[in-house]
Each structure stands twice: as C-alpha cells, then as structure tokens.
Amino acid sequence: MPGNHEIFYSASGKRAILVADDEKINREILHAILESDYELLFAQDGLAAFDLLLEYRDTLSLVLLDLNMPRMSGQEFLRRKKADPLLQAVPVIVLTSDQEAEVESLRLGAIDFIPKPYPKPDVILARVQRTIELSEGRNLIRSTEHDPLTGLYNRDYFYSYAEQFDLHHKGTDMDAMVIDVNHFHLINERCGKAWGDGLLSRIGAQVREAVRAQGGIVCRRAADTFLVYCPHREDYEAILDAASQRLTGAGDAAASRVRLRMGVYSRVDKALEMERRFDRAKLAADTIRNNYSRSIAMYDDALHQSELYAAQLTDDFYEAIAQGQFTVYYQPKFDVRGDAPLLSSAEALVRWRHPALGLISPGKFIPLFEENGIISALNHYVWRAAAAQIRDWKERFGFVLPVSVNVSRTDMLNDELPDVISGIVNEFGVSPGDYLLEITESAYTDDSDHIIATVKELRARGFRIEMDDFGTGYSSLAMLSKLPLDVIKLDMTFVRNAFGESQDVRMLELILGIARHLGVPVVAEGVETAEQARCLKGLGCEIIQGFYFSRPLPPDQFDKLIAERAQVHSAAPSVFSKQSAAGRVF
C-alpha cells in the first residue's frame, strides 16, 4: 500500500508550507525545524501571506499563521480564506501565545495551534505532519464524494448521507425528488457538450440553494438527473422554478427552451431502501416525460399499483416463456397497387395470455421488458415462432408468405445478431428473403455506425430491412439517403393525424415523396377506414396494414387468408419481389 509520504506537491518532491510571521527570529526557528522535510515559503505580513496563498493554493499543503502581523492580521487572513471556496482546502495552524484567540480562530477555520514560545521541534514536526495527513485524507474523501462537474454529492455518498440523516431524524417526514432535463441529449447535440455542462452546473447550484435552508441535500445521479432529499414540504413548484432560473440567457438562442420535470415521492416510506425511494420519484417523473402541460408529478397509489403490476409481469416472464403463455398473432399486409388488394406479407405480433391476469396488452409488457433488458428473450421466442409458421404454411399450402418480426435496439447492439437470426431461418428451412426484420428508426440514432454495420451484414445475408415507425425518430434526410433499408413503414400516428380533424395529408405526401426518392416501398399501418385506404393508394402507398383489412389473427384464423392467397399467388408479383431504381432488391 502507498505510504503516507507518497503524495507530493512541489517540484522538489516535498510538501510545501507557507510560514507567515512578522518576527524574523520565529521564521528562522521554523526554517531550521522544517527545512529538511518541507519546501518553505515565507511572508513577513498578512497581506503578503494572502497573496502567496492565492498564487500557490494548488500546491500548498499547510499554512503556519501568526495572528499579530502588519497590513493584515491573522484573523482577517482566516476570514478571507474562509470566504473563498478555492482556498478552503488548505489547512492552517495558528502560531500564537494568546489562548483567548483560539476559539475565534477555530470558528474562522484554523485546524490546530502551536503555542509561543515554541515547544520542542519534535512536537512541531508531529503537529505539522499530522495536520497535513488529516487534511489530505479529508480532501481525498471530498474529491471522491462529489461530482466533479457540479460539486454536488455523487450517488453513493448521497445515499449514505441521506441514511445518516434518517438515523438522527427518525420522526421527520422526508421527501425524495428527482429532477430531469427533458431531451438533454438533443441539447448537447445542438449546443455542444461545454454548453450542456454549464447548464448542468447551473441547475445543480440552483437546486442546492433552493433546498439548503430546509436541510435538504442534493446529488447528480446521472448525466441530467438530480436527486433531492429533504424534510417534507409542499412548495415543489418553487423548487422547480428556482432550478429553472437563468438557464438560458443572452446568446443562448440555439438552446431554445430548456424544460425541467420533477417527480416527487412525498413522505417516503423509510422502510424502503434509499435507492427504491428515488426509483419511485423517478417513476413519477417519467410519467410526464413528453407532457408539456405538466412539470411535476407525484408518486401516488395509482403509480404504486402500476409498479406492483409491472413487478409481477417481470417476475412471471420466464415462467410464461417456459409455459408457452405467449402467442404469436399475425396481422396481414395488403398490396393495394392493383384493382383488388392482395395479401403480400404479415407482421408477427405477440400476445400474452396470463393465467391470472388474463390477456395483457403488448403496449404494457413490451416497453416494460425493453426497460428491464429482457426483451431479447421474448424476441427470440417470436423469431422462432414466426420462422416455424412460415415453414408450416409452406408445407400445408405450398405458398410462402413473408413475415416481418421486430428487432429491438438491444438486439441491434448484439454483435452475434446476424448469426442468431441466420441460425433460426436455417433451422426451419426458411429463405432469408422471406424473413423481414423491422427496426425502429430511432434505433439508427443509437451508436448509428454499429447499427448500420449490423444492418449491412444482415442484408448481405439476404434479409430485408423494414424501417419501423418512420418519421418518429431523429434521422436527417442526409442520413436517410445513406441508411441501408428495403421498406419504409409509416408510423400510424401520421395516418391518424392526416385523417383526423385537420384532414391534412401534406405530411403523408412528403414522406411518400421521400420514399420514392429513396426507391423503397411504403407500408402504412393503422389504416382503419375505406377512405384512408383510398387516399393512401392515391398518394402512391403500395402496402396497407390495419383494422380496415384485418386485426391481428392467431395462426388458425390466418389460415383462410393463406389459402385464398395461395390460389392466386402467381397472378400478380409481390411488391416485395421487384427491384427498385436504386438497385435495392425487395
């Protein structure tokens, strides 16, 4: 282990000490005692000493300070030092014969005293060494317990201090709060990391100032997430307002509006682990992630029940996989280019029939499994079921219907993904060209170079790629022209908005124009009426999916569609079997 003298601050390899005393004899005595072990600086008055402290604050290990000096007294030296955060880490030993001055000196930040006349050299050396060691240890602890950007506690120390507070205030009701910056990653991209760091520092300082008077403590848990633990209060709006002050100013137009949101777990259950208390506050904050009419959300009984429900789904997941509680349904996609719609492919969609909870909507369990990192196991289950179904239909009807399966962002970051999917289609004797992979547009923005490389590898193996939820991500037009894709799948929100109250299809026209430019077909999902289908066909949309044609069906009900399509499969080419002007094969 490192020894106590392996941290050095001066070029000579010795710790540096500032000796401030107007008496020459005192300076000479201390020089004789300390010179062999320390590098020494000397000042004959308080003002010169303070100037040296400012100049060498980063390398000084100790100040030996006389109280009675010209131009600036030792007490004034201590006051100025205490007021400057950059100087507070340098310890001071007061040199005095005035015992009455000791209490005031301690209040002003002195660490120890050496009386005058001086004691034996060994006593002085021992006090100097001990003070430096204690100070270095304290500064080391401070450096590890604080976030270097904001100066706030880091998460581990914050939880520890919060637990200590509870031990000494057992009867005090406490609140746990989480403050997040909405879409902080976009702020960093638009304004630069330096601007973003400055923003986080301002938020941290303002939150700390807002809760300090009531005994609250603050930490920065992650990039843009701040935690507050304080005695119960009701003025949450005031805290958020204080945190939001002066976040943008002159010259910050590029930053647009910076919006904060807060989740509050009021009057926490102290039987819960500290981290779980803040998980509840974070859960509340996440309920208003994209809600621009609300900035504060409270953790309440409804959220508690939702949390219990989510925990049960997560706990039951692997047993559900083992028992086959998940069923893969298939929603047909129809080619509408001809006079009559023609079944061209299907999307595999999973349903969960829980033995106790009944039929569970995928909108509830899929986001949960994505958040908990277990979505890949469910995807593998669906991938295998879809491949087996393609083979089953081929064997029974002599007709191959392409099926698309969803690939999550988590899956896309797996280097073995191409081998895994290739292994599945090979196992069931399915052609890669009949196994469509749906990848959300937003996935391309997460480590895009890696994702694009994976997609290129999959396409090289014969798989076709559908960009799902097109228009909801952050892809630029320039980026889209470079993305490897075979089909664009229009997010259903565009269909709903275009045929809603506004009856404005200009956005649809724009996206279909982009698809034509890229030379790829478009699938419109969520189509519910004949009017929507006619309009989309008129705008040039090739494939339609939605309740207008069919809800997702279990395999036995889908068989009828397969039988009908098998009879006419040679009458018209599939939109997926042509070659585009861009050279992509579908």
N, C-alpha and C positions, 0 to 999 in steps of 0.2 A: 504494500500500500504506500502511496506517496507520504513523505514525511511532512512535518509542519512547516518546513522552510523551503519547500519546493515551488512556492509561488513568489515570483519576483516582479518588481515594478520599475526598477531603474536599469539604466544601461550597464551599470557596474555589477548587476546581479544581486544588489542589496535593496532591501526596502528603504523607501525614502521617508524621512521625518523632517518636519518643519519645526524649528525651535524659535519661538517668539518671546524675547525678553530684552528689556532695555538695559539691563546690567551686564556689562562685558564679562565680569567675573563668573556670573551664572552661565553665560553662554560657553565660556571656556571650560567650566566644570563638566557641563553636559557633553561638550565636544569630546573631552577626554574619556568619558564613560562610554559613549555610544559609537565613536567613530570606527571602531574595528568591526562592528556588526551592521551598521546602517550608513546610508548616504544621507548627509545632513544639509539642510538649508537653514539660513539664519536671517532673522529680521529684528531690527532694533526698536521698532514701534508697531502699533497695532495696524495702521493703515498699510505699511509695507508688508506686514504679515498677511493681510487680507488679499493684497494684490498677488502675492506668491501663491496663496491658496487658490485663487482663480486661475492662475497660469498653470499650476501643477496638479489640479484637482484629480486628474485621471491617474496620476502615478503616486500621489502621496498616500502613505499608509497610516500616518499619525501626525497630529499637531500637539506640541508641548507649549502651553499658552500661559504666559504671565498675565495677571489681571490688571496690574497697575503699570500702564505704558502710555507714553505721549501719543498725541494725534488721534488715537482710538483706543479706548480701554478694552480689556479682555471681555467684559460683559457685552459691550457693543459689538465686538468681533463675533461673539456667540449668537447675538440676536440676528445679525446679518446672515450669518452662516445658516441658521435655522430657517430663515425665510426663503432661502434659495434651494429648491429641490435638488439641483445638481451638486450641491456641496454637502448635503446631509449625510452621505455615506462615509465621509472622512471623520474618524473619531478624534476627540480632543481630551487630553489630560491637562487639568489646570494646575499650574505651579503657584502656590500661594501660602502665605503664613496666616491668612485671615480665615479662621474657621467659620465665621458668620457668613462668609461669601459662598460657602459650599452649597447650601440649599438653593440659592438663586442660580448658581452655575449649573447645577443638575437640571433645574427647570428649563434652562436655556440649551440643554443638550450635551453638557460635559459628561464624560464616561467615568472618569476617575480623578484622583488628586495625588499630587506629590508635594508633601509639605516642605516649607522652607524654615530653617536651613535644611538642605537635602539630606536624606538618610544615606545609608551605605550604598555603594554602587550596585551591589547585587540586588538590593531591594528595587532600585530604579530600573535596572535591566529586567527584572522579573515582571514589574508592573507594565513596562513598555511592551514586552513580548506577549504577555497575557492579553493586554488590551488589543493589540494588533490581531492576535489569533481569534479572539472573540468577534472582532469586527469583520474579519474576513469570512468567518463562518456564517455570521448573520447576513452579510452581503451575498454570499453564495446561496443561502436559503432564499433570500429575496429574489435573486435572479432566476431561480427555478420555480418559484411560486407565482410569478407574474408573467402575463402575456407580454412578449417584448414589443408588440406594436402599440397596444393601448395602455399598458401599465396596470391593467386590471388583473385580478386573480385568474390563474388558469383553472381548468375544471376541477382537477383533483384537489387542489388546495381549497378551492371554493367550497366543495362538498365537505371537506374536513372542518373548515371554519364554521360552516352552517350547522354541522352536527355539534360542535362545541358550543355554539350559541344556544342551541336547544337544551343542552345539558344544564346551562346556567339560567335558562328562562323557560322552565317547564310549563308554567302556567300561561305563557304568552301565545296567543293565536298568531300564526305566521302565514304569509302569502308567498307562493312561488310564481314567478313571472318569467315568460320567455318573450324576447323582442327580436323580431326578424326584419331584415330588409327585403322588400319584395323585388324579385328578379335581380338580385345583386350581380349575378354572373353577366347579365346584359349591361349593367352599369360599368363593370370592369372592362368589358369589351369595347364599349362606346367611349369611355372617358379615360381608360388606361388604369393600370394597377396602382400607380402612385396616387392618382386622384381617389381611387377606391380605398386605399389605405388611409388617406387623410380623412375620408368620410367616416370610416370605422372608428378612427381615433376620436373624432368629434362626438360621435354618438356615444361612445363609451364614457367620455368625460362628462357629458351632459346627463347621462343616466345616473352615474355615480353621484353627481352633485344633487340630483333631484331626490335621491333616497337616503343620502348620508345623514341628514339631520334626524331622521327617524330610526337610525341604527341599521339601515339596510346595507347589504354588501352586494357586489356586482362582479360578474366574470364574463369573459368572452369564451363561449364553449366551442364555437367553430367559426368558420370564415365570417359569417354575417349574423351569428346568433349570440345574443347576450342573455345572461341569466341574472335575475334579481331575487334575493331572499330578504324579506323584511317583515317587521311586525305588521299585523293586519291593518289595512287602510282601505278607503273607498275611492280615493282620488286617482284612479288609474288613468283617466283621461289627462290629468295634469302631468303625470309621469311621462306619458307618451308625447304630449305636447312639448315638454321640456327636452326630451330626447330628440325631437324633430326640429328644434330651433337652429337656424343658421346653417342648415345642411347644404344649401346651395346659395351662392351669392353672386356678386358681380363677376362676369366672365365665365360663369358655370352654365351657360345656356345649353351646352351639349349634354349636361347631366339630366335635363328635363326635370321632372318632379321625382324626388326621392320619397317613397312612401314606406312607412314602417307599420308593422302589425304586431299586436301583443296578445298572448294567451295567458290567462290568469287561472291558477288553481288557488282559490281563496280558502283560508282557514284549513291548511293542509292537515291530512291525517298523519300524525307523527309516528304512527306505527309502520308507515311505509318507508322503504329505503329512500334516501335523499334523491337519488337519481330517478326513481319512479315518480316522485312528486313533480319533477320538472318534465318528465315524459308526459304527464297529464296536461301540464301547461302548454307543452309543445303541440299536443293533440288538439287542444283548443285553438291555438294559433293557426294550425294548418287548415282548420275548417273555413277560414276566411282568406286563404291564400290568394284567390283571384276575385275576391269580393271587394269592389271599390266603394261600396256604400258603408262598409264597416271596417273599423281598425282594431277593435278589441273584442275578444271572445272569451267567455268564461267556461271553465270546466264545470259541468253540472251532471245531474243524474242521468240525463239522456246520453251524454257522452260516455258516462261510466258504463251504462248498459251496452252501448255500442262497443266499448273497449272489451267488455266481458264476452260479447258475441264474437268479436274478432279473435280473441284469445282462444275461444272454443273451436272456431274454424281452423285456426293454425294448429292447435293441438290434435285435431281429428284428421288432419290432412293425410298423413302417411297411412293411417288405417284405411282411409277412404280409397287411396290408391290401391292398396293391397286387396280390398274387398270389391273393387270394380264399381264403386258408387258413382264414378264419373262416367257419363255417357257422351259420346261424340255425335252431335247433330250436324246436318249438312244443309246449308242454305244455297239454293240454286242461283246461278248467274246466267242471264239470257242474252244471247247475241240478238240485237234488235235492228241490224242493218237491213235485213230482208223484209218481205211483206209480213211475215209472221215471226214472232220471237222464237228463237231456237236455243234449247239448253246447251250451254257451251262448257260449263265447269261448275264447281261448287266450292264453298268455303266451309272448312271444318270448324265447328263452334262447340265448345264444351259446356255441358250442363252437369250440375251436382244435385243428386237426389239423396239428401242426408236422411238417415233412418229416424232421427228425432226432430230435425228442423224442417224436413220436407224439401221441396225444390228451392234451391238457392240461386239467386240471380248471379250470373258471372260478373256483373258490374260490382258486386260486393266482394267476391272472393279473389278475382284476378288482380285488382290493384293491391289487395292485402298481401297476396303471395309475392307480387313483384317487390313490394316494400320489404318483406321478410326474407327475400332471397331464395324462395323455394319454388318460384315459378318454373324454373328449368325442369324440375321433376315432373310437373304437370304437362309441360310442353312435350317432353319425351313420350309421355303416355299418349297424348293426342297424335303425335307424329306417327307412332307405331300403329295406332288405331286407323288413321287415315290411309296409311300405306296398305294395311291389310284390307281395308274396304275397297280401295281401287282394284286390288287383285281379285277380291270376291266378285265385284261387279263384272270384271272382265271374264272371269271363269263362267259366270251364270248367264251373262247376256251377250258375250262376245264383243263387248264395246268398252273402250277405255274412256272414262270421264276424268279430265284433270281436276285435281283437288288442291286448294291452297290451304296452307297451315301458317299459323302465326309464329314468328320468331322474335323473342323478346330482346331488349337491349342487353340484358345479362348474357343471353346465349351468344349474341354477336361478339362479345368480348372474350369468348372461349376460343382459344387457338385451335381446339380439336373439333370445332363445329362442322367443317366440311367433311371430315372423316366420319363423324357421328351420323350425319344425315345420309351420306353416301352408303354407310353400312346398313341403315334402315331400308333404303329403297332396294339395295342389293339383296337383303334378306327376304324381302317379299316379292322380288322379281318385278319391280316397278321401274319404268323408264324415268330418269330424272326430268325429262321434258314434260311429264305428266304430273309432276310434284312441284307445285308453285309455292314459293316462300314469300310470305307477307312480312315486310319490315317497315316499321313506322318511320315517317320522315324525320321525326325528332331524333331517332337513333343515329342518324348520319351526323348529327352535330356533336355526339359524344365520342371523343377520340376518333374523329372522322377518318383519318388516314388508315387506322387499323380496321375500321368498319368497312371502308371502301375496298381495302385489300382482301378482306374476307369475302365480300360480295363478288369481287372479280374471280376469286378462286372457285366459288360456288357456280358461277356462270360458266367458267371454263370446264366444269364437270357436267354441264348440261342442264343445270337447274335454271328456272326462270324466276325473276325477282319482281314482286309487286311492291311498289312504294305505297304503304297504307297510310291513311289519314292525311293524304296530301293536302297542303295548304294550312295545316295547323302547326307546323314546325317553324324553323328559322332559316331554311335554305334560301340563299340568294339565287337569282336567275343564273348568274355566272356559275355558281356551284352546281345547280341543277344540270347544266349542259355537260358537266363532267362526271355526273354520278352514273354508275352502272345500274341500269334498271330496264325492265321489259314491259311493265304495265304501271300506269298511274291509277291509284284507287282514290277517288274523290271522297273526302270526308262527308258524312251525312249532314253535318251542320250547314254545309253550303247548299244542299238541296232544301233543307228546312227553311233557311233564311231566304233563298231565292223565291220560294213559293209561299212565303209567309205573308204578313200584312203588306210588306213593301212591294211584293211582286216584282223584284228587281233581279234580272238574270245576268246582269253585266259581269259579275264576278265569275259565274259559270262560263260565260263566253271567253273571258280572259284565260281561265285555267285550261279550257279545251283548246284555246289557241296555243298555249304553251306546249300542250301535249302534241299538237300537230307539228309544231316546230321541232320537238324532240323526236318525232316519228314513232310514238308509242300509243297504243290504245288506252282508253279510259274506262274504268269501271265506276259507275255511280251507285253508291249504296244508300239504303234508307229511302228508296222510292216507294211511295205509298198509294199514289193515285194514277189514273189513266192520263190525266192532264200532265203530271210531272213526267211520265214516261214519254208522251208525245213530244213535249218540249225538249227534253234531253236528246231524243233521237234527232229532232230537227236541228239542234245545235251541233250535232256530229258525235254524240256519245255512242260508242259501239256496244257496251255491255251494261246491263242494268241488273241490280240486285236489290231486293226489298220486299216488303209485305204485299205490294201490289201483285207480284207474281206468286210469292210463297214465303211463309215463315220458315225458319229452320226446322228441318224434319229429322226424325230418327231414321236410321237406315232402312227399316222395313217399310216405312211410308215413302221413302225416297225411291224405292224400287220401281214404282209405277212410272215416275219420270224417266228413269233409266231405260225402262222397257220401251217407252214411246220414242225416246231419242235414239235408241239402238236401231229402230226400224228406218230412220231417216238420216242416219249419220253420214251417209255418202251423198246426200242431196245438196249440201252446201258446205263449203270449207269453214272451219272454225276461225274466228278472229285470232286465235292463238297459234294458227298454223301458217300465217303469212310471214313474208319478210318485208321489213319496213324500208323506206327510202334511206334511212340512216344506217342500214346494214344489219340491224338487230333482228335476230330470228326469234319468233314467238311461237 
